């Protein structure tokens, strides 16, 4: 069986792909639930009941996504919608499984792009070199690598550029 030419590219880039975990304090989540919806959610003694596997240090895991490291010092590019919540805390999980607290540096209000920063402990991070998107042509092959919904790690999709602009 012939190996896809994408395999070596994916192996090279995968170490720079990260998971992003979004967490919030339970008290903040409870304040955000409209009172008319509270009867639809599992409340007990006035508090939202959260499954134990979603809790960590008094924080509730409420979402996630993926991003990629673009600089060995820990600069990460992700989508704005992944880190939109300013009251949430974000943790980056490297390909190695190591966890890092993340700082949001910028959220682009138009292009759904955000920049994050994590700090290396004792080494530089593997990173992806950015290319020049102005050179992309219709029908070129593209690869998407990520952590779908922050749940499915190391997913890969392949497609073509179907439109420009």
C-alpha positions as CSV (number, residue, x, y, z in Angstrom):
1,X,0.0,0.0,0.0
2,X,1.3,3.4,-1.0
3,X,1.9,6.0,1.9
4,X,0.1,9.3,1.4
5,X,2.5,12.2,0.9
6,X,0.7,13.9,3.7
7,X,1.9,11.5,6.4
8,X,5.4,13.0,6.8
9,X,4.0,16.5,6.9
10,X,1.5,15.5,9.6
11,X,4.2,13.8,11.6
12,X,6.3,17.0,11.4
13,X,3.6,19.4,12.4
14,X,1.7,17.4,15.0
15,X,4.0,18.2,17.9
16,X,3.1,21.9,17.4
17,X,-0.7,21.3,17.6
18,X,-2.1,22.0,21.1
19,X,-5.4,21.5,22.9
20,X,-7.0,24.4,24.6
21,X,-9.2,23.8,27.7
22,X,-11.7,26.3,28.9
23,X,-12.7,26.4,32.6
24,X,-14.8,28.6,34.7
25,X,-15.6,29.0,38.4
26,X,-18.9,27.3,39.3
27,X,-20.3,30.5,40.9
28,X,-19.8,32.4,37.7
29,X,-21.6,29.7,35.7
30,X,-24.5,29.7,38.1
31,X,-24.9,33.5,37.7
32,X,-24.9,33.2,33.9
33,X,-27.9,30.8,33.8
34,X,-31.1,32.7,33.4
35,X,-33.6,31.9,36.3
36,X,-36.3,30.7,33.9
37,X,-33.8,28.0,32.6
38,X,-32.7,26.8,36.0
39,X,-35.6,24.4,36.2
40,X,-34.3,22.6,33.1
41,X,-30.8,22.1,34.6
42,X,-29.8,19.8,37.5
43,X,-29.9,22.1,40.5
44,X,-29.8,20.8,44.1
45,X,-30.0,23.1,47.2
46,X,-29.6,26.1,44.9
47,X,-26.4,25.0,43.2
48,X,-25.8,23.6,39.8
49,X,-24.8,20.0,39.9
50,X,-21.8,19.3,37.7
51,X,-20.4,15.8,37.0
52,X,-17.2,15.2,38.9
53,X,-15.2,14.5,35.7
54,X,-15.9,18.1,34.6
55,X,-14.6,19.6,37.8
56,X,-10.9,20.5,38.5
57,X,-9.8,22.6,41.5
58,X,-13.2,24.2,41.9
59,X,-13.4,25.0,38.1
60,X,-15.8,23.5,35.6
61,X,-14.4,22.4,32.2
62,X,-16.9,24.0,29.8
63,X,-15.2,23.8,26.4
64,X,-12.1,23.6,24.3
65,X,-10.5,23.7,21.0
66,X,-7.2,23.6,19.3
67,X,-4.4,25.9,18.2
68,X,-0.8,25.7,17.0
69,X,2.4,27.0,18.3
70,X,4.0,29.5,15.8
71,X,7.1,30.5,17.8
72,X,9.4,28.4,20.0
73,X,8.8,30.8,22.9
74,X,5.1,29.8,23.2
75,X,3.1,32.0,20.9
76,X,-0.1,30.2,19.8
77,X,-2.6,31.0,17.1
78,X,-6.2,29.8,17.6
79,X,-9.7,30.9,16.7
80,X,-11.3,33.8,18.6
81,X,-14.4,31.8,19.3
82,X,-12.2,29.3,21.2
83,X,-11.0,32.0,23.7
84,X,-13.9,34.4,23.5
85,X,-15.0,34.2,27.1
86,X,-13.1,36.8,29.1
87,X,-14.2,35.4,32.4
88,X,-12.9,31.9,31.6
89,X,-9.5,30.5,32.3
90,X,-7.6,28.8,29.6
91,X,-5.1,26.0,29.8
92,X,-3.0,24.8,26.9
93,X,-2.2,21.1,26.7
94,X,0.9,20.3,24.6
95,X,1.2,17.3,22.4
96,X,3.4,15.7,25.2
97,X,0.4,16.1,27.6
98,X,2.1,18.8,29.6
99,X,-0.3,21.6,30.7
100,X,0.4,25.3,30.7
101,X,-1.6,28.3,31.9
102,X,-2.4,30.6,28.9
103,X,-2.5,34.3,28.5
104,X,-4.7,35.8,25.8
105,X,-2.7,38.5,24.0
106,X,-5.2,39.4,21.2
107,X,-8.7,38.6,19.9
108,X,-9.4,39.7,16.3
109,X,-13.0,40.9,16.3
110,X,-13.4,40.3,12.5
111,X,-11.3,37.3,11.3
112,X,-12.0,34.9,14.2
113,X,-8.3,34.7,15.1
114,X,-6.7,34.9,18.6
115,X,-3.1,35.0,19.8
116,X,-2.2,33.3,23.1
117,X,1.1,32.9,25.0
118,X,2.4,30.0,27.2
119,X,5.7,30.0,29.0
120,X,8.1,27.1,28.5
121,X,9.5,25.6,31.6
122,X,12.8,24.3,30.5
123,X,12.9,24.0,26.7
124,X,11.7,25.6,23.6
125,X,8.5,24.5,22.0
126,X,8.1,22.8,18.6
127,X,6.4,25.2,16.2
128,X,4.8,25.6,12.8
129,X,6.2,28.1,10.4
130,X,3.5,30.3,8.9
131,X,3.3,30.5,5.1
132,X,2.1,33.1,2.7
133,X,-1.6,32.6,2.1
134,X,-1.6,35.1,-0.8
135,X,0.0,32.4,-2.9
136,X,-2.8,29.8,-2.4
137,X,-4.6,28.8,-5.6
138,X,-8.0,27.2,-6.2
139,X,-8.0,23.4,-6.0
140,X,-4.8,23.1,-4.0
141,X,-4.8,20.4,-1.4
142,X,-5.0,21.5,2.3
143,X,-4.7,19.6,5.6
144,X,-6.4,20.5,8.8
145,X,-4.8,19.1,12.0
146,X,-6.5,19.7,15.4
147,X,-8.2,18.5,18.5
148,X,-11.9,18.5,17.4
149,X,-14.1,20.1,20.1
150,X,-11.2,19.8,22.5
151,X,-12.2,16.1,22.8
152,X,-10.8,14.2,19.9
153,X,-7.0,14.6,19.9
154,X,-4.9,14.6,16.8
155,X,-7.6,14.6,14.1
156,X,-6.6,15.2,10.5
157,X,-8.8,16.2,7.6
158,X,-7.8,16.7,4.0
159,X,-9.5,18.8,1.4
160,X,-9.1,21.4,-1.3
161,X,-9.2,25.1,-1.5
162,X,-12.7,25.7,-2.9
163,X,-12.7,29.5,-2.9
164,X,-10.5,32.5,-2.4
165,X,-11.0,35.9,-0.8
